């Protein structure tokens, strides 16, 4: 017997009605800009938050003026805006509707426009999450080079470390290579009203581009590799340092619900300071004007790092009140946490004070005493030390390092032994004239003839390339599973990057599960006072009392507390602290990093209970999973939970402690939704656990006889937003059909007859801005929306997905879901729910990415909301979410040998702790084209390209995106072949590092997101695009290019041992039907699903031992489990499949496939090397690439 029902009709004015979903004004507060403010149309429209997924780094919002610019005036603004002028306004920002316009910022970008992605300076309009179609550009003022001495790290060469293996571009190459633009297909003029909707990298405006300037903007990257093992781990009171690791970000302040915040002209001050010109003199700073010789004597130098103005050291604006939104949009502490101790005087709690770096040079006594040194060594008694980090001794500040050997030629690099040419010639003659000039060529530069070498697939998974760093730095570097760059050798200049025609970008998996994570509980978090970089393994210690930032080169004081090492319990060794020995660490943040007490974990479930939902049968699986995992929900004693159901009405459930059974409250006025009893709808999980269990047991049977076919999803979400606004948290939405009533109703837009069109795939974007606007409102109240779509028919996922994309939520999609007719999907839902309900979660999160000066971020990809130039707002963060970033080289890097990237994630844990997770990546800078190719990470390139192609598909067309993917391969291989001599015109040559590039791009073209033909449903295509934008690299690559194994002949040879378990390691097979045999059994790993294909003539012993059936004919069609049979072949097969499942967070389902199985089509569509519907085979694709290169 279900809960009591009481039909309640309330007047429209009852409850906390929020008209028009105007977000709190502080949510869209003014943020810094390099350009003057522009005044655009102040009416809310679909382009108000333009851009499908990606967002620019220079996201700028200002208050709306009274003037409305037309397209022509706005065009002039793009071209004539001074690049470094600050924008400010004294008007109030009113909210999502008619509140904020956007100032447009022009910046130098290498991958800013698909049609002009080779240009070195492309103007981009910066809006919330979109970019203009403007290809005009202006020249940035020349910024002077690094003022700091250029001291190369001894093991790092300033130029090529591999040797020049190819002739220069001036040498004649065989054949004429066509200059192609990787993302050019149409040259359509776009009106200004659409300009903000097109992301950078997907510009369709035609622009003449020289081959020397072209750089493929569309490359993707993959996260692979092993989990980073952290050596030094700190266990302190209540902190389990062995818990899984997640990503690091910076926290966004929380806006109090219902309170409008007036934004003055002194909003977030991240405006860049005007850069000095070449004629400007360097500031009279000791750290700047010192000579290289003096700098060498100060200690270890890792190269010339200069402050990145895009992400740090902003010019301060005027003061602002403490309650402004910008106070809440940064991960920085309210105190100057970079000061020497934790008891520093508080700084005004605003964006400028937190991120501007304009702090008084003061030091105060530490609040937490540390052991004093027993004996202080005199600095003059120190002994000379080498350059190897961390070879630092106490009192080494006056030690004189060895005099560095100055290179006599560009090919001479410190850290490598060089011989005179006469010696080389003599040795060469003694070896019979063998040339020794190319002996240093790495394997990654070995030329591969793609048209002749058919077996290019490795026998095991492709590892991430290892950066060419000193062994000490390599050990300290961040794991590629967390932080990965498309180029592990960073070009010195934009011109060199243009020549390589490869993209520069980062792929991040910041909150991923880790088995080991150093947790720092010190009350002092040491950070650079200028750029706010967290201390990391790549800083240099000048002496025991000073350290130099590796991003901006500022010299900072070492806090007294930092002198004590909690691991060794010793004093005077700051370079041995865990923060400096691990590139991934997590800090326990103090109250200085909080703008309100940490929120409790709050979970709200919004469930579709219409007739369609009851028929699908998902409620039984959901309620059972909740009952099993109720005690495992992340949280503490404050955890709260609530339920809302909906069909043509919205039903609330009173679960307040003291009731004998749950009480249902029905609101039928969906046009004016309200909360009937706001205080009793979200209840404490522990206090009302029995009532919650009663409701979960009753829910599956409460609506079995319903005849309601309508779905009022929009009103239910409006009610959920009102209920969650005071605290924030997570809304889990379960939907089974197209919303048909109330706000946000949708109509079917899919026409199966249009699927055959190869040029036009319509309706990839949302039909209404309702869900996007609601998501932005939720993001402002620290609430994320996760969508579970279980539908057997078209449900317009393109529109519904917006509720998750812009609120940092996640999307799950189960096509043709039915609990009995489709057991594979039912099992997948069950496994996904177990992971979803029990995985770690972070609330109130923000993430910031910093990088060395000269590099700039111009586009983000993922599910989030961009708050400022480099700050992402993540209402929730989960360990299964990935992000991508596009970057460009704005200034030459010739003065440095290393560059660094750092991402910081500030979040509230489910236990109510404020934490900061920090990842730091260090990469070498190279000056030769061959070194750039040697360091190419093909999987990362492909994944970044996939993100960009999704944006291009939405903003322009699917055909444009497909052409751009093909042209990316053509451009990069043509550029490489133009540097090599003695090539025959019939050859298609690629460096070994890029030999899989054409194969991966072909696989991408045949993926559901980008393939053509009649077999792909619109919702399936949109979901594949959503996964491209939110999956970490390692999972995305399995979706693009699955792994195929033959498993009917597994042996104990070539095995590995995992936890006392022997795991066979069969070699990878080509994704081609020629590798399939009727006598074999093949397992295809697609990431989220395993296909086990059984040949008709497969050995009966294998079928009996592994599948548990006597012969092939007796194997059922819908088999999803392997029985436990006491046979060696069964144990090997189950051990291998279990090992694959354990390597990922979501447990894939297994589907056994026979020839007559309907799923056979899905299996064969993943054989990407074969010719399929309207698509080339791999060999035909190579010939097409070669033909385009030689045109």
N, C-alpha and C positions, 0 to 999 in steps of 0.2 A: 504494500500500500504506500503510495508515494506521499510526498509532502502535502500539507494542506494547501489548497488553492483559494485565494480570495481575490475576486475581480475588483480591481481598484481603479476608479476613474478620478483623476485629479484635475483641477483647473490648470489651464495652460501656464499660468504664472508660477505654479508650484515647483519647487526644486531649484537647483543651481543651474539655471539655463544660461548657456553661453551663446549668444546670437552670433551667427556668421563665422564662428570659429576663428575669431580674431586672436592671434597668439599674443602672449604678453609682450609688451613693447620691447622689453629688454631682450627678448629672443632674437630680434632682428636689429640689434644695435649697430651703431656705426662702428666700423672697423677701419684700420689704417689703409691708406692708399698712396700710391706713388703718383697718381694723376689727379687732376682737378675733378671735382664732382660734376657729373653730368645729370641732367634732369630728364628722366624718361617718363613715359606715360605712367601715371600713378594709379591706374585701374588694375586690379588684380586680373590676370589672364593666364593662359596656359604657359606663356613664356616668362611668367614672373620668376619661377624657379626653373630656368631652362636647363637643358642638358639631361640626357636620359640617365646616365650613371656618373659619368666623369665630372670632376669639378676642378677648376683651376686652383693653382696655389695662391694667386693674387686675388682671392675672392674679396670684393669690396662692396660694402653697402653703406649708403648715406641716406639722410632723410630727403624726402621728396620736395622739390621746389614747385613753384606755380607754373613754370614754363614747361611746355612739352616740345621736345625736339622731334623734327621729322627725320626721315631716313638720311636725307642729305646732310643736315646739320650734324647728326650723329656720326656720319662718315667722316666729316671734317674733324670731329673730336678725336676719332681714332688716330688720325694722321698728325694732328697738330698739338696734342697734349704734351706738355713737358714731362719728361720721364720721371722726374723726381720731385714733383710738387706735391705737397701734402694736401689732403682734402679734409675739410672739417665743416661742421654745420651746427647751428645752435637750435635747430628745430627738434621737436619731439618726434620720435618714431612711434606710430600708433599700432602697428601689428601687421599681420599677414595681409590684410586687405588694405590696399592703398596706403602702404606705409613706406617701404624702402625702395629707393631706386638704386641704381648701381653706377658707380664711376668706372670708367673704362681705363684699363692700364695697358700700355704698350710695353712689351718687354722683348728682349732678344731671346729667341727660342730656336732650337734646332729641329724639334719635332712638333711644330705648332700647327701645321696645316697639311691635310692630306694632299691637296693639290700642290702645295708649295713646301713640302716637308723637307726639301733640301736647302731651303733658304737659311741664311745665317741670322737674319733679323726680320722677324715676322710680328706684326702687331696683333695683339689678341685682346678681345673685349672680355673683361672679367665680370662675370655675373655669378649668381649663386652657384649654379653648377652647369654653366654653359659658356659657349664661345661664339664669336662672330664669324661670319663668312668673309671677312675683310682681308684681303691679301696685300693691301698697301702697307708700306712700312717706312719707318724713319730710322735714322742712325742714332744710336744711343751715344751720349757723351762718353768720351774715352775715359776710362777709369785707370788711374795710375796702378802700376803693378805693386806687388807686395813690398811694403816698406821694410820688412824684416829680412835679415840676412838669409841667403839661400844656402842651407847646409844640408847636403844629401846624407841620408842615412847610409852608413858604410856598406850595408849589404844590399842597398837598393840603388840600381843604376838610374842615372838621370835620363838615359835614353834607352835604346834597345838592349835587352839582356839576352836576346836570342841570336843576334847577328842578323845582318841583312841577307835574307834568303832569296829575295826577288829583285829584279832590276827596277830602276826607278820608272816613274810614269813617262819620263821623257823618251824612253826607249820605244822603238816601234813595236806594236803588238800585231799579231796575226789577225786579220779581219777587222772590220769596222763594227764597233759595238754601239748599238742604238742607245741613245740617252733617253731613259724612260723615267717616268715619275711614278713612284710606287703606289700612289693613291690618286692617280689622275684618270678620269674616264669621261666626265662631263664638265662642261664649263658653263654652268647655269648661274645667271645673276640672281642673287637672292635679296629680297627687300629687307630693310632694316628690322622689321618686326620679327623676322626669323633669325636674325643674326645671333642672338643670344642662345638660340636653341642648338646650335651646332658646336660640338666640342672641338677643341684644338686638336689638330691631327685629322680632321675630316672636312676640310675646306673644299668646296667644289668650285670656287672661283679660279679660273684659269690664270696662271702666272708663269711667265717664262723663267725657267730655271736652268742654270748651267750644270753640267755634269759634275763640275768641281764642287758645286754647292749642294748636290742632292744627298739626302740622308734618309733612308727609309724610316718613316715614322711608325711603321706598323710591325713591330716585332713583339714576340711574347716570350715570357720566361717561365721556368718551371722550378718548383721547389722540390729538390730531391735530397738524398743524402741521409746520414744517420743522425740520431739525436745527439746533441752536444753533451758530452760528459763533463760535468763541472767538478773540478778537483776540490776546490775549497768551498765548504758548505757550512753555514752557520745555523745552529739550532738554538733558539732562544725561547724564553718562556711563551708557551702557547703557539709557537710558530713551527710548523712542520716543513723543514727545508727540503724534504724529499718529495713534497707534493708536486703534481704536474705543473709545468710552467706555462704561463700564458704570455700574451703580448704586453708591451709596455706602452703607455700613452700618457697624455697629460689631461688633467681634469678640467671639465667645463663647469663653471659655477652654476648653481641651480637657481632658477627664478621662482620666487614665491608665487604660488598661484593666486590669480585674481588681483595682483598688485601691479599696476602699470608702472613702468620705469621710464622716466624721462631721460633722454640721452642728450647730454650737452655736447658742446663742441669738443670737449676733452674726452672723447671716447677712447677705445683701445688705441694705444700708441705704438703701433708696430710700423709706423711710416718710416721708410728708409731715409737716411740722411743723404743729402746731396753728395754724390761721389766726387772726389777731387779730380780735376783734369790732369793731363800729363804735365802741364806747366805748374801745377800747384806743388808747393813744397811740402815735404813730409812733416808731420807734427813733431814738435821737439820732445819726443818721448825717449827715455833711455832704452826701452826695449825695441824701439824702432830705428833709432839712428846709430845703434852700435855697429861696429864693423863685424864682418864675418869672423875675423880672428877672435874678437872678444866673445862673440856668440858661441864659438866653439868651446871656449874655456868655461862657459857657464854650465855646461853639462851636455847631456845627450840631446841631439837634435834629430827630429824625424822629418825635416823638410819644412818649407815655408807655408804655414797655414795662415790664412787670413779670414777675418770674420765674414760670414755669409750674411749680407745685408737683407736677403730675402726672408731669413728666418730668425734673425737675432739682431741685437744692438740697434733697436729702433730709436729714432729721434723722439724725445719726449714731447708730448702735447701738453696742453694746459691741464691743470688739476681737475679732478672729477670727484663726485661723491662716492662714498664707500659702497653704496647699495646699487651701483650701476651694473648693468649686465656684463660689461667687460671684466668686472671683478670675478665673474664666475666662469669665464671662458678660457682660462689658462691653467696649466698644470703646475704653475709655480706657487711657492709658498707666500703667505702674506708677510713673512719675515724674509730678510735677505739670507737665504740658506747657503749662499756661497761665502758668507762671512766666516771668520775664523772659528767661531763657536756658535753654539745653539742659542745663546742668550742674547743675541744681538738685538738692538732696539728695533721695534717693528717699523716697517715702512708702510706708508699709506696704501691701503689695499685696493689698488687699481691696476689696470693692465700695464700702464706705463711703468709703475714701480716694480711690478713683477717681472717684466720682460725687457725693460729699457736698458738696464745695466747702469743707470746713473746713480750709483750708490755712493754714499760717503765712505771715504777710506778710513773706517773705524774698526777697531777690534775690541772685543769685550771678553770678560772672563767666562770660561765655560761653566755651564750650569751643572754638568755632571763630571765629577772629579775623575781623573785618570791617573794611573800609577805614574809617579815621577821617575825619571831615569835615575838609576843608581849611580852611574858614572857617565858624565857627559864628556865625550871625546872632543879633543881640540880639533878644530877644522884644519889647522896648519899641519897636523900630524897625519893627515890623510894621504893615502898612497894613490898613485896614478891608477886609473881604471880604463877599461876598454869601452868600446861603443855598444857592446851587446847588452840589451835590456833583459833583466833588470840588474845588471852588474853595478849596483850602487852600494857604496860603503858609507858608514856613518862618518860625517865630517869630510865629505868628498867635494864640498862646494868650491874649494880652491885648487882642486886637482887639475893638472894640465893634461888634456888628452893628447894622443899622438897626433902629429901634424898630418893632416889629410894629404893624400897624393892628388895633385891637380891633374885632371885628364889633359893629355896633350892633343887629343882629337875627340870628335863627338862619339866615337865608338868605344872610348875608354871609360869604364865605369868603376867607381870605388867598390870594393868588396869582391872584385874578380881579379884573378891573376892574369896579367897581360905580358906577352913576350914580344921582344923586338922582331920586326919583320924578317931580319936576316936569320934569326933563329928558326922562324917558321919555315922560311925557304930552305934552309939547310935540312931540317927534319923532313920536309916534303920530298926533297931529292933523295934522301936516304931511304925513303919508302917507295922509291920507283916513280916519283912524280905524282903521287896521289895528292889531290887537292885537300887542304885542311881548312879552307875558308868557311865551309858551311857545316862544320862538324857540330856546331851548337844548335842546329835546327831542331826544335822540339817536335814531338809527335803531332802536336796540334796543328802544325804548319805543313805536314806532309800532304802534297797534292793528291787528290783522289779524282780519278776519271769516273764520273757518275754514270755515264752511258755504257761503260764497259765493266765496272765493278758492281755487279748486281747484289752481292752479299755484303752490304754495308752495315746491317743491323748487328749490334754486338750480341754476345751470347747471354749477357745479363743486363740489368737495368743500367741506363746511362748515368754515370755519376756526375755530380757537379764539378766543374773545373776548379782546380786549386789555384788561388792567386799566387803569383810569383813573388813571394815575400821572403824575407829572412825567416829561418826556421823558428826563431823565438816568436816573431810576430805571427807566423802562421798558426802556431799552437794557441795563441791568445785570441785569434780572430773569431768572429761570430759564426755560428753554424749556418750553412746555406739553407737548412730547413727553416730558419727563422728570418734570415736576411740575405737577399741574393741580388746581384746586379747583372744586367744583361752583358756587360763588358767587365771582365775581371782585370783588364788593363785599361785604365782610363786615358783617352787621348789628351795630349797637352792642350790642343786648341780645337776650336770649332771647325776650322778648316780641315784638320786631320780627321775629325769625326765625319765631316762631309765626304771626304774622299773614300772612307771605308764604307759609307752608305749603310751603316748599322745604327740601330737606335740605342739611346742611353736611358736606362730606367731601372727602377728597383721593384722587386717583388717581396712582399712582407707577409709573414705569418706570425704576428707579434705575441699572440696570446695562446700559442699552441701548448699542448700538454707536454710537460717535461718530467723525466724521472728524477732529475737533480736540478736544484736551483739555489744559488747562494742568496740567502735572505739577510739583508743588512738592517739591524735594529738600532744602530747608532743614532743618537739624537741629533747628530750633525750630518747633513747631506751636503757633500762638497761639490760645488758647482762653480763654473767660471762666472766672474762678476760681470763680464761684458756680454757674452753671447749665451750664457746660462746653460752651457754644455755640462753634463754630468761628468765627473772625473771617471776616467776609463783607462784601459791598459795602454793606450796610444798617446797619452800625455807624456811630457818629459819633466823630470824633476831637476831643477837648476841646483838646488841644495835641499837640505832637510826641511827648510822653512818656506820654500817657494816651488811652485810648479807652473809649467807653461801649457796653456790650452792648445790642443792639437787642431782646433777649428779656427780660432781667431788669433792665436799666438799671444794672448794676453798673459802676463805673469801674475799669478795669484798667490796669496799666502796660504800656507798649509795650516789648518786649524790645529789647536793644541790637542784636541781629542783624537784627531786623525793620526797623531804620532804613535798612538798605542795600537798594536796589532792584537785583536782578540783571539786569533787562531794560535799564534805562538806565544801570546802573553808577554810580548817583548815591547820595548819602547825605542823609538828612534828609527823605525823602518817603515815609513809611509808607503814606499814603493812595493811593499809586500802585503799591503792590505788587500782583502778580497775584492774590493771595488776596482783595484788596479791589476788584479790577476785574473779577472773574468770579464769577458765581453758581454755576457748576459747576467744581469743581477736584478734583484728586486729589493726596493727600499720600503721599510715601514714608515709611512709619512706621518708627521706630527700633525697637531691641530692647526698648524700654520697653513697646511694644504687643504683646509676645509673651510667652506663658507657657510656650512650648516652641519649639524650632527649627521654622521653617516646614516643613510636611509636603511630601513630594514628591507629584506627580500620580500617583494610583493608580487604575487602571481595571480593573474586574472584569466580565466578561460571563457572564451566567447564561442558558443557552440550552435551550429545549425541543426535544428530539430524538425525541419520540414519533411514532407513525405519522401522526397528524394534522399534525404540524409538517412532516414530510418530504413529505407530499402537498401542503401549501401552497407549499412551495418557497422559503421566505424565507431559508433558510441560504445558498443560492447568492448571493443579493443581498447579504446581510450580509457574508459572507466576502470577496466581491469588493470591496465598499466599504471594508472594513477594510484589505485589501491596497493599495488605491489611496491611502488616507489615513493609513497607518500612520506615515509620517514627519511628518504634519501634526497629529498629536494634540498638544494643548497640553501642554507640559512642558519639562523640561530633561534633563540627563544622568542624573538620578535617577529618571525616569519608570518606573513599574512596571505590569505588565499580567498578567492571569490569566484563565483560562477554566474554567467549570463547565458541564457538560451534565447533563440529567436526563430520565428517563422514569419507569419504576417504580423505578429506582435512581438514585443520584447518581454521576456520573463526574467525576474530577479529572484534571488534566493536568500532569505533571511536565515543565517546560520549562527545567530548570536547565542552565546553560552547561556544556558538556562531553559532553552526551548526543548520540548520533548521530541520534536521532529522538525525537519526543515520546513520552512514556510515559503511558498511560491507567491510572488507579487507580480501581477501582469499589468503592463502598461500598453494600452492599445492605441494611444495617440502617438503614432510614430512621427508625425510631422512636427511635434513639439515635445521631444523626448525629455524626460526628467528622471531624477533618482527618487524613488518612493521613500526609502529609509536610508539615507546616505551613510549613517553611522553603523549599520548592521550588515552591510553587504560584503565588506571585506573584514574577515575575522581572523583572530590569531589561530594559527594552525594547531598548536598544541592544546589550547583551551577548548577548541570546538572540534577536535579530531573525530569524535564519535558521530556528531551531526554530519560532518563531511563524509565520513564513510557511509552513513545511511543514504545520503544524497547520491553518492557514486553507485551504490548498489541499486538504487531505484531508477536512476536516469534512463538506462537502456530500455526499460519497459514502460516508461511514463508516456511515450508518444507513439506507441506501436500502432494505434488505431487512428492516427492523425490523418486528416485529408487536406491539410494545408500545403499547397504547392508553391506558395510565394516565399520570397526571401527578403527580409528587411535588414540586410547586412549593414547598410549605412547608418540607420538609426541606432542599431546595436553598438556600432563602433563609437558613435557620438556619446552614448551613455557610458561606454567603457572609458573614454577619454575623461569625462567628468569625474568618474569614480577614481581614476588613477592620478589625476592631476596633483592632489596634495602631497603625494609621496613619490611618484614615479614607480617604475618597475617594469614588468614584462606582461604584455597582452598576447595570448595565444589564441588565434582565430582559426576555427575549423569551418570550412565552407565547401558545399557540394554542388553548387549550381550558380547560374548567373543571377546577381542581385536584381530583384524585380519590383521592389516597393521602396518608397521613401527616398531620402537623400542618397545620392550615389547609385541610383538604379542604372542598369546597363542594358543594351540591346545587342543581339547577336550581330557580329560584323564579319564573320567568316563565311566565305563563299567557296565551297569545295571546287567549283568549276574554275576558279582563278588560280588554283595550285599549280596548274601546268605552266603558268607563265614563268619564264626564266629571268625576266628582267624586272618585273614588278611584284613585290610581295608587300601588300598593304597592311595597315593596322598593326604595325609593330610598336607603335606608341600608344599612350593612353587615350581613351575616348573622352575622359573628363578629368578635371584637375581636383576633384573632390578628395580622392584618396591621397594624392600627393600633398595637398594642403593639410589634410588631417594628420599625415605623418610628420610634417614640419611642426605642427602644433604639439604633437606628442613628443617630438625631439626636444622642444623647448621646455617641456615638463619632465624631462629625463625618463621618458617612457618609450620602449621599443615595441614594435608590433611584429609578431611572427605569424606567417600565413601557412596553413596546411590546406591545400586544395585537393579534394578527393572527388573527382568529377568524371562522369562517363560521357560528357558532352562539352561543347565549347562553353567556356566560362569567362572569357576575356581576361586572361591572366596578364596581358599587357597593361590593363588598367588596375587590376587588383594588386599587382606586384609593387606598385608605388607605395603602398602602405608600409612595406618592409624596407624598400630601397632607401628611403629618405629618413627613416627612423632608426637605422642601424639594426634592422631585424634580419631574419633569415626566411627563406622560402622552401617549402616542401611541396612536391607535386606528385600525385598518384593518378595517372590517367587510367580510365576504365576501371576504377576501383570498385570491388565488390568483395565482401568478406568471404563468400563461398565460391563464386564463379571465378574469381581471380585470386587464388591462394598466394601467389607470389607477391602481389601487391599488399595483401593483408599481412603477410609475414614481414615485409619490408616496413610497413607502418609500425608494427609491433617493435621491431628492432630499433627503428629511428626514434620512437618515443622513449625507449629505455635510455638511449644516449641523451636525448634532448632533456629529459627530466632530471638526469643525474649529473650531467657535465658541469664543470665550473662555470661561473658566470660573474661578470663584473658590471657594476652599476655606475651611473654618473661618470662615464669615462670620457677622456679626451686623449688624442694622440697627436704628437708633433714630431716632425722629421727635420733634423738639422744636417747641414752638410758644409764642407769646406768652401771658403769664399771662392768665387769663380764659377761654381755650379749653382744652378737654380732649378726649382721645382715649378712646373707649369701645369700639370694635370694630375688629378687623383682618380683612381678607379676603385669601386667597391660600394658597399652599403653604408652610408654615413651622411652627415650634413657638414658642409665646410663653413667654419665660423670666421676664419681669417686666412691670411696668406699661406699659413702652413699648419693650421690647427683644425683637426677633424673632431667633430662632436659625435660621440658614440654613446647613446643612451644606455645601451647594453653592449657588452663585448663578450664573445664566446670563443672557445679554442678552435673552432672549425672554420673561422672566417679568415679570408685572405684579402690583401690589398695590393694595388699596383700604383706606381708613380712614374710619370714621365719627367725627364730632366733634360737640361740643355747646358752648354758651356758658355757662359756669358763673358768670362774673362779668361785670358790665357793662364795655364797652370804651369808655365815654364819655370816658375820660381819654387816649385815644390816637387818632391819625389813621391809623396804619398798623399792621398785624400782619404777623408773619413766621412762616414754617414752615421748618424745616431738617431734612433727613434725612441721616444719616451711615452709610455702609456700610463696615465694616472687613472685609477679606478677605485671603486669601493667594492671590497670583497663581500661575499654573501654573509660573512661573519661580522660585517660592520667595520672592517679595517680599511684605512686609506693606504693604498699601495702604489708604488711607481715601478714599473718594469722597464728596464733600459737595455737596449741592444746597440752595440757599436760595431761597425764594419770598417775595415781598413783595406784599401786597394792601392796598387802602385800606379804611377803616372808614366806613360811611355810616349816616345816621340816619333816612333817609326810605324808605318802602316802595317808591316808584318806583325809587329807586336800586338796591335789592335786585333787583328784577325786571330792571333794565337790565343788571346784571352776571351774570345767570343763564347758566350754561354747560350747554346742553341735553344735549349728548352726554355730558358728565361726569355729569350728573344721571341719565341713563338707565343708564349703566354701573354706577354705584353702586347704583341700584335693582335692576339685574339680579343683582348679588352678594347683595343682601339677600333677593331673592325665591327664590334657590336655597336659602338657609338656611331660609326659611319652608316651602318645599316638603318639605324633609327633616324638619324638626321638627314641622310640623303637617300640611299636606296641599297638594297641587298646586292644589286649588280655592281654598284660602285665599290662596295666593301670587298666583293670577290675579286674584282679587277685589282684592287689595291693589294690584296694578299699575294696575287700572282706577280705583280710588278715589284713587290718587295724582294722576292727571290731573284727576279731578273736583274734588278739594280745591284744587289749585293754581289752576285756572282759575276756580273759584267765588270764591276769595279775591281774585284779580285783578279779576274783574268787579264785585265788591262795592265796589271803590275807584273805579270809573269811573261817571260819571253819563250820563244821556241814552242809556241802552242799551235797545233793544227786546228784548222777551222772546224773539223769534225769532232773536236773534243769539247766536253762540258766539264770543266775542272772546278773543284771546290777545295778549300783547305779542310784538313781532317776535322777541325773544330766545327765546320759548317756542313759536313757531308750529309747530315740528316735533315738539313733545312728544307730542301724540296719535298722530302717525304712527309715531314710534319705539316707543311703547308697544304699538301694534297689531302692529308688526313683532316685538317681543319676545314677545308672546302667540302669534304664529304660528311662533316659532322652536322647534326640536325640544325644547328644554329644557322649554317650558311649554305647548306645543300639546296639544290633545286629539284623540281619534280613534283609529282602529285601525291607522293606518299607521306609528306610531312604536314601534320596538322599545325595550325597557327599557335595553339597553346603549347604544343611540344617544342616548337621553334623558340618561342619566347622564353620558356623555362630553360632551354639550353643556353640562351643568351644570359639569363640571370645567373646561371652557374658559372659561365665564363667570367662574370664580373665579381664573383664573391668566393670562388674556390681557391684554396692555396695551390701553389704550383704542383706539388707532388700529386694531388688528387686530380687537378685539371689535366695533367698530361696523360693520365690513364683514361680519362674521358675522351681526349683527342686521339691518342694512339694506344689502344689497349695492348696488353701483353698476352701472347698466345703460347701455350705450352702443350707438349704431348705428354700425357700422363699414364698411358697404358703400359709403358715399359720403364717405370721408375725403378731404380736400383739403389743400392747403398753406396755406390760410387758417387763422388762429387757431392757429398752431403755436408751439412753444417750441423753443429750441436747447439741447441737452444734450450736452456733449462732442462737438461738431461733428456732432451728429445732429439732424435735424429730426423733432420728435415732434408729431403731430397732437393736438389737444385737442377731441374731440367733446363736445357738451354732455351732461349727465346726463339720463336719461329716467325718467319715472315708472315704478315697478314695477307695471305694469298691462298686461294683454293688449291693451288698446286702443292701446298704443304699438307693438305688434308688427305687422308687415305681412308678407304672404307674399312680397313682392318684396324684402325686406331681409335683412340679417344683423346679429345683435345679440350683443354680448359682455357677459356678466354676471360681475362681479368679486365673488366671495364670500369673498375673503381667502385661503383655502387652495386654491381651485380656480377655474378659469375655465370658464364654459359659453359655447360659441360656437353660437348657435342659427341655423340656416340655413332660411329660408323656402322653400317648395316652388317658388315662382316667382322665386327669386333670379336675378339676372343671371348668365348663363353665363360672361360674361367675368370676373366677380368669382370665381366658383367655379374657373375655370381658372387665373387668375393667383394667387389666394391659397391655394386648397386643392390645386391641381395636378391636378384631375380635369376631364374635358370637360363634365360636366353634373351635375345634382343627383342623378340616380339612381345614378351611379357612385361617389358618395362613400361610403366604408365606414362601418359602424356604430361601430367602435371606433377612430376616428381621434383621435390625441392629439398629433400634431406638425404644424406648418405647414412645408411645403417652402420652400426658398429659390428663388424664381422672380424672374427679372430683369424685373420689371414695377413701375411706380410704385405700383399699389394694393397689391401684395405687400410692397413696402418700407415703405409707410406703416403697414400693418397690423402687420407684425412689429416695427416700431419702436415703435408704441404699446404693444403687449403686452410688449415687453422693458422699456419704461419703467415699466410697472406692476409687473413682476416685480422690478425693481431697487429698488423703494421699500420692500421688506419682506425680512426675513431668510430666510424659507422660500420657496422658488421654487414657486409654484402650478403644478399640472398643468393642461393644457388638454384639454377634452373637447368634441368636435364633436357637436352634437345635431341629429338630423332628427326628423320627426314620428313615425316608427315606432321611434325609439330608446327603450329602456326608461328611460334617464336623463331623458327628457322630463318625467317626473313630478317629479323633483327640481328641474328648472328652473322649472316652473310653480308649485311650492310657494313659491318665493321671490318671486313676484309678489304682494306682501303687500297691495296696494291692492284686489285682487280678492277676491270672496267665495270661500272655500275650505271644506274639510271642517269643518263645525261652527264656522265663524268668520265674523265680520262682514267686509264690505267696509269700506274706509276711510270712505266717506260714511255708511254705516250706523253705524259706530263713533262718528263725530262726533254723529250724531243721538242715539245712546244716551247719550253724555256730556252733551249738552245737556239731555236729558230728566231725567237724574239731578240736574243742577245746579238745575233749576227745580222739583224736587219740593218 
